[in-house]
Amino acid sequence: MTETMIDVQNLTKDYGAYVALRDVSFEVQKGEVLGFLGPNGAGKTTTMRILSGYMPPTGGSARIAGFDVFEDSMQVRKRIGYLPETVPLYTDMSVWDYLGFAARLRGVSDRDNAIERAMELTNLTDRADTLIGKLSKGYRQRVGLAQAIVHEPEVLILDEPTIGLDPKQIIEVRHLIKSLAGEHTVLLSTHILPEVSQVCTRVLIINQGKIVAEDTPEHLSARVRGAEHVYLQVAQPKPEIPTELEKVKGVLGVKAQDLTQGVYEIETNLGSDRRSDIATMAVQRGWGVLELRPVGISLEEVFLKLTTTEGEE
Amino acid sequence: MRNIWTIASRELNAYFVSPVAYVVSAAFLLVTGLLFSLIITSTLDASLSPTFSNITFILVLLAPALTMRLLAEEQRMGTLELLLTSPIHDWQVVVGKFLGSLVLFIVMLLGPTLLYVALLLAFGKPDYGPIVASYLGVILMGGAFMAIGVFTSSLTQNQIIAYILGLVILLILWISGSMSQIVGGGAVGDAVSYLAITQHYNSFLTGVIDTPNVIYPLSVIVVALFLATQVLQTRRWR
């Protein structure tokens, strides 16, 4: 049974003449992790600010757990954990005191346990007494995350949660978000594309205030792809290799990418895997296969394709 | 009430880890202490009133320094976004901030002046009435000043601007006492003299507590905090 936790209908927001969001509609089911993807200034932060109750929309409606974000703002705020783009930290407080303050604001009764749990999940336990002003960017980001989960909210709204973290911390935070999914519903924004494919169950690409695509990360890649690509590297590059390869059933075209290195890019029919046929041929002809792998079109390319065609309209 | 106290107690803690509270408190006590000793040694009168009548101007200068940080810094640091998306009303944020500064004012600025009272009691026979009334008067006036400071702090991200705006408003209220004499009688003169802080405050120093003089600072507090809440709310629309 699914339960719609975030329900956004025809949301519009304008700042005077500038339209930040136009007619944005989407739904997030309980337990989903929805990735909100878009270039800077696309309307990600605006959407999240509206959902968190920070600012009202100009038009349309948004409901969280059935409560309107504007009419029943207090009910909504009790149910969300929100990490704004600028992490809201008091630099003069210790991590423990700050999380205690955040917990008190949300009316958490068993504060000590809630703080300890949030610090454990974000790997902050050894920094409990450190002043936030003395923490590095990565730690501050984690304190921001801890603040958002200290009251175990039903819905988490995270605006660029991994920004400023080092690669190891990014992986930790992604694991954390994944582990929170299921129990919690997560809406996160990012412009780091691999993050979306790793963490999110569904992606929403937004550009210039409008949703341009909505699907699972895999489907999105496939949609833009049009054909499968295979990467082949051989030890003995020969001039006849491309024409030979094109004889393999299902191969549409072969491009020699780097003749001295023996690198070829082979395009095959969508939905077919011709790797074993290609390998058989390469072995029979004694080309000496060094590497053979499928090339997935990256989300970067999907993203660029979607957001640039949109811009050219 | 719990929400208000959450905000107020955080504010109090923040005061004690920053040097501002100590500097303001030290400045206040240095000046009032000097005044007290000079006045006592020259008048030999066991009364607090002459000292307290000079507090008005000292507070005009110092009160905005205590309040300038309150909302300006929250806006500059982005922490206002945390408060405004927590299950707490905008007015509770404002009142919490105000109470934090008022408690600090009472504890750090007025608290130590009880030493003067102790000295009066040890070496003379002071009249209790004016002393109690003076403290009530100074708390009400301080509260009005703090509320105005909370309001000016809501207007900007810049603490210095918040201080100057607060100072200007308080100076205008302070000089309106003498302005009313220039304006003379009539409705305008009455209005200007009603605004004068000193006029309402000075009657407390003589030991008189009457309703209009209590209502004046209370209404300043209500109006200033209401305006600050409105400013926070309009901030959401931008």
Interface residues (C-beta under 8 A of the other chain):
Chain A: Y15 R49 S52 G53 Y54 M55 P56 M74 R77 K78 I80 Y82 P84 T86 V87 P88 L89 Y90 T91 D92 M93 D97 F101 A102 R104 L105 R106 G107 Q147
Chain B: R2 N3 T6 R10 N13 A14 V17 S18 M77 G78 T79 L80 E81 L82 L83 L84 T85 S86 P87 I88 H89 R236 W237 R238
